[in-house]
């Protein structure tokens, strides 16, 4: 049945012919024509107002539900909104949502041609409705109007979703690439290494070499190929130290990054602290067992990368997801997986602090160095002692607990993370943690990566389970590449960790957080200015 809104009154019953034959239009005055236009506008406006109120109510309910911490936590709020909209009779909100879902499901059956032909704006819709009023003898076909409005909403929703997906994808791409300024800096430093003898000078100078194994010093390890990030991490730690002369930094990098890394720290000493730069190709492991263990990890990462990219037996959506995951720099970064060989990297050290390159140190690291690990091999920010409240993620966020292979663990157990850790290397050497890590890395590959999405942390969670000492949350404020925390939390944290896609050296970084990182770069440095890393002063 079609429903119409009529702009004129029907004829009386006494006019017999009028009910079967419309009267010829009579001349009207300008005042009557204006009144008729006013009635049409009022009818259209009333119709649109009802639709907008309906849409606003729906968005309010959906927004409220999305902001609630749990489903039960918002029942009172939603019920109150339902009573406000419909009165006290029955579960009005539920009925309202049922009706909307039913109409929305019907709307998805609309012909795509109808959706594409829908108006793009409110003005265009008003113009079409004015045309409908004229063509339908001053009557509006409500079914046609409803279809047109629903098609318009669908078209707008699809545009919004498409724009959101494009924005997320572009942001993902922006987080993957090496900025032009960082690439320029790497090349400039490599060139300086070739032409400037000062850039090739020993790091550290020979007179400071004994401090590399001095147990009274605070030893900090960075495993990275990012020159600029390493420079900020080291500079911030030195600036925040009460006694920087006790700090000894051990920077482990790969062969391709060794030259620019060495050049930077040779030309930018952080005296009185000491920095050692060492490439993987410079380690002289004489123990055949150590070499075999490290090569096993290297080969397993390479096999995993090959198998992960092949994506056999998966649908197109899963293949695209895997390609996006594999495009992240950290997914198959060999240096990330080689952290499991810290005891082999530093055979003469008993303890070391491990920092990621995307950190800014704001307090003296001596407090982290003095942490009591109570016989455990690693100290990390995980859970508040005695409260069981997870600071960051749980095991369930990293591992697939639907697979029986990980059923021996607990999905609700708090997960620690790389970034800021204190490691007892002597205790590590007395365990089989490294072998366990390699076993699970291989098992995940052989399972078709069902146990976890390819990453270096999940096998470490399993390998050191039960051997992690929780330290105070102030030592690692993670997620600054995902969100902007409360300013008070930033001020009270000892180390800021830019984990997430919005790294501080990228243009997509949060501006207010990026300034905290840039503050540890010398704005007058010719290398940084020449490559546009910092603004010219």
Rosetta blueprint (number, residue, H / E / L):
1 X L
2 X L
3 X L
4 X E
5 X E
6 X E
7 X L
8 X L
9 X L
10 X L
11 X L
12 X L
13 X L
14 X L
15 X L
16 X H
17 X H
18 X H
19 X H
20 X L
21 X L
22 X L
23 X L
24 X L
25 X L
26 X L
27 X L
28 X L
29 X L
30 X H
31 X H
32 X H
33 X H
34 X H
35 X H
36 X H
37 X H
38 X H
39 X H
40 X H
41 X H
42 X H
43 X H
44 X H
45 X H
46 X H
47 X H
48 X H
49 X H
50 X H
51 X H
52 X H
53 X H
54 X H
55 X H
56 X H
57 X H
58 X H
59 X H
60 X H
61 X H
62 X H
63 X H
64 X H
65 X H
66 X H
67 X H
68 X L
69 X L
70 X L
71 X L
72 X H
73 X H
74 X H
75 X H
76 X H
77 X H
78 X H
79 X H
80 X H
81 X H
82 X H
83 X H
84 X H
85 X H
86 X H
87 X L
88 X L
89 X L
90 X L
91 X L
92 X H
93 X H
94 X H
95 X H
96 X H
97 X H
98 X H
99 X H
100 X H
101 X H
102 X H
103 X H
104 X H
105 X H
106 X H
107 X H
108 X L
109 X L
110 X L
111 X L
112 X H
113 X H
114 X H
115 X H
116 X H
117 X L
118 X L
119 X L
120 X L
121 X L
122 X H
123 X H
124 X H
125 X H
126 X H
127 X H
128 X H
129 X H
130 X H
131 X H
132 X H
133 X H
134 X H
135 X H
136 X L
137 X L
138 X L
139 X E
140 X E
141 X E
142 X H
143 X H
144 X H
145 X H
146 X H
147 X H
148 X H
149 X H
150 X H
151 X H
152 X H
153 X H
154 X H
155 X H
156 X H
157 X H
158 X H
159 X H
160 X H
161 X H
162 X H
163 X H
164 X H
165 X H
166 X H
167 X H
168 X H
169 X H
170 X H
171 X H
172 X H
173 X H
174 X H
175 X H
176 X H
177 X L
178 X L
179 X L
180 X H
181 X H
182 X H
183 X H
184 X H
185 X H
186 X H
187 X H
188 X H
189 X H
190 X H
191 X H
192 X H
193 X H
194 X H
195 X H
196 X L
197 X H
198 X H
199 X H
200 X H
201 X L
202 X L
203 X L
204 X L
205 X L
206 X H
207 X H
208 X H
209 X H
210 X H
211 X H
212 X H
213 X H
214 X L
215 X L
216 X L
217 X L
218 X E
219 X E
220 X E
221 X E
222 X E
223 X E
224 X L
225 X L
226 X L
227 X H
228 X H
229 X H
230 X H
231 X H
232 X H
233 X H
234 X H
235 X H
236 X H
237 X H
238 X H
239 X H
240 X H
241 X L
242 X L
243 X L
244 X H
245 X H
246 X H
247 X E
248 X E
249 X E
250 X E
251 X E
252 X E
253 X E
254 X L
255 X H
256 X H
257 X H
258 X H
259 X H
260 X H
261 X H
262 X H
263 X H
264 X H
265 X H
266 X H
267 X H
268 X L
269 X L
270 X L
271 X L
272 X L
273 X L
274 X E
275 X E
276 X E
277 X E
278 X E
279 X E
280 X H
281 X H
282 X H
283 X L
284 X L
285 X L
286 X L
287 X L
288 X H
289 X H
290 X H
291 X H
292 X H
293 X H
294 X H
295 X H
296 X H
297 X H
298 X H
299 X H
300 X H
301 X H
302 X H
303 X H
304 X H
305 X H
306 X H
307 X H
308 X H
309 X H
310 X H
311 X L
312 X L
313 X L
314 X L
315 X L
316 X H
317 X H
318 X H
319 X H
320 X H
321 X H
322 X H
323 X H
324 X H
325 X H
326 X H
327 X L
328 X L
329 X L
330 X L
331 X L
332 X L
333 X L
334 X H
335 X H
336 X H
337 X H
338 X H
339 X H
340 X H
341 X H
342 X H
343 X H
344 X H
345 X H
346 X L
347 X L
348 X L
349 X L
350 X L
351 X E
352 X E
353 X E
354 X E
355 X E
356 X L
357 X L
358 X L
359 X E
360 X E
361 X E
362 X L
363 X L
364 X L
365 X L
366 X H
367 X H
368 X H
369 X H
370 X L
371 X L
372 X L
373 X L
374 X L
375 X L
376 X L
377 X L
378 X E
379 X E
380 X E
381 X L
382 X L
383 X E
384 X L
385 X L
386 X L
387 X L
388 X L
389 X L
390 X E
391 X L
392 X L
393 X L
394 X E
395 X H
396 X H
397 X H
398 X H
399 X L
400 X L
401 X L
402 X L
403 X L
404 X H
405 X H
406 X H
407 X L
408 X L
409 X L
410 X L
411 X L
412 X L
413 X L
414 X E
415 X L
416 X L
417 X L
418 X L
419 X L
420 X E
421 X E
422 X E
423 X E
424 X E
425 X H
426 X H
427 X H
428 X H
429 X H
430 X L
431 X L
432 X L
433 X H
434 X H
435 X H
436 X H
437 X H
438 X H
439 X H
440 X H
441 X H
442 X H
443 X H
444 X H
445 X H
446 X H
447 X L
448 X L
449 X L
450 X L
451 X L
452 X L
453 X L
454 X L
455 X L
456 X L
457 X H
458 X H
459 X H
460 X H
461 X H
462 X H
463 X H
464 X L
465 X L
466 X L
467 X L
468 X E
469 X E
470 X E
471 X L
472 X L
473 X H
474 X H
475 X H
476 X L
477 X E
478 X L
479 X L
480 X L
481 X L
482 X L
483 X L
484 X L
485 X L
486 X L
487 X H
488 X H
489 X H
490 X H
491 X H
492 X H
493 X L
494 X L
495 X E
496 X E
497 X E
498 X L
499 X L
500 X L
501 X L
502 X L
503 X L
504 X L
505 X L
506 X L
507 X L
508 X L
509 X L
510 X L
511 X H
512 X H
513 X H
514 X H
515 X H
516 X H
517 X H
518 X H
519 X L
520 X L
521 X L
522 X L
523 X L
524 X L
525 X L
526 X H
527 X H
528 X H
529 X H
530 X H
531 X L
532 X L
533 X L
534 X L
535 X L
536 X L
537 X L
